[in-house]
Amino acid sequence: MVSRVIPVDPFDLVIFGATGDLAKRKILPGLFRRFCDGQMPPDARIIGAARTEQDSVAWRAQVVEAIETFLPAAKRDPKGIAAFCDRLSYVAVDAMGDAGWTDLRAEMRDAVVQAFYFSVAPSLFGALAERLHHFNIARQDARIVVEKPFGRDLETARALNATLAAHFNETQIYRIDHYLGKETVQNLMAVRFGNTLFEPLWNSQYVDHVQITVAEEVGVAGRGAYYDKSGAMRDMVQNHLMQLLCLTAMEPPARFEPNAVRDEKLKVIRALDPVYPDHIVRGQYKAGAKPSYVEDVENPASRSESFIAMKLHIANWRWNGTPFYLRTGKRLKARKSEIVIHFKETPHSIFDADAGNRANVLSIRLQPDEGIDLRVTIKEPGPGGMRLIDVPLDMSFADALGPEVADVPDAYERLIMDVIRGNQTLFMRGDEVEAAWGWTDPIIAGWEARGDRPVPYDAGSTGPEEAAILMHRDNRRWREI
Ligand code: BG6
């Protein structure tokens, strides 16, 4: 497989929160990988900005350490590290005060692209935006990048959007949902809209139901304080699962371009029916070999969920009558994320009743082992008469496309480069975020009003029994995690 390097314009990228966790884990290692791939023009520069008083030499040493810690040896080219560091400089800046801002301005050149990554708490977005203007640093065409949590309900999301809109227009704002940068998530669009095979069947006439699962093996240790205020609904469903649902269910956009795609996603969110309380299961992991959820978050009275399973309906012509089942949780049996389309059985079987009737299943595996698998019905080989079995037409990307595909870019690498290219297709628009909260808020309000508590589940399991029952009631079953 030949990897295609798309040229980008020279840029100045300022990372606010340059000493923070996200910068170290994702942003800087991602930029380093793009650099090694030859995707950074010679005069592109990365300026770290944070409160810590230190010079560029000290920050570069931290960046090297981060690259060595968070990139596996096979993914880092040691020869490139020194050259990458030449692109880095650091300015100490006080987001809430005036210190450092004129230094930052002096550090910037008039690069073709100017981008500011707000890798800081959302409470600082307003202060940063204001100072970038007050100190005359951000140009009219500057781009800003922001991350979740993008609000914790509709009201706070609206306030955040308004804060940013006071200084930047929508075409300048890149809201990251890193699931949209995942290779197979983009492949979902390629599968749907690049093949004649699937789209004619992609509706309630042929699809029995859809399952979207994002299962994690990890717990919440280390991020307990943040997570306990969110729970799985705010942390995963409102954003990542909602985006997967939108891409699966949306109408074909007229073009693969930012507003055309985002308009279609928005229509899906707006078409979601309110969810019945008994179509949702919330779970919390119990103690096993490892500590329980409440121990991890150090809150014995916590009512937040670390697992959620739900059944949704999209009230439109395409999906009327086809349920979408969503499931996500922490400390589950395995790390496994997939979107699975369960087609209906054939309307009439020409075979004997004991031949067995089978339905096609298309699964799009996001992680691990990215790939696509379509189960088709064939005759069981041998002399035993006409008995039907299903077999996989399996395409593991690594097997089909060669070992280099194991080297797919991390979501952040792809998304940061899209910011530099000025392509907003894989970023959330403000109205999408607000619509998603508009749908989430009443569900959470219902739990609070009723004083609902999550049900316990064993760590290392597939989630609470109640989630299995949610499916059994409909004569269906979850896919194995
Ligand atoms: C983050 C959530 O957005 O996504 C985490 O805050 C979660 O709780 C993570 O673990 C999952 O991302 P990935 O890429 O590891 O599936």
Residues whose N, C-alpha, C, O or C-beta is under 5 A from the ligand:
A	BS01	BG6	D235
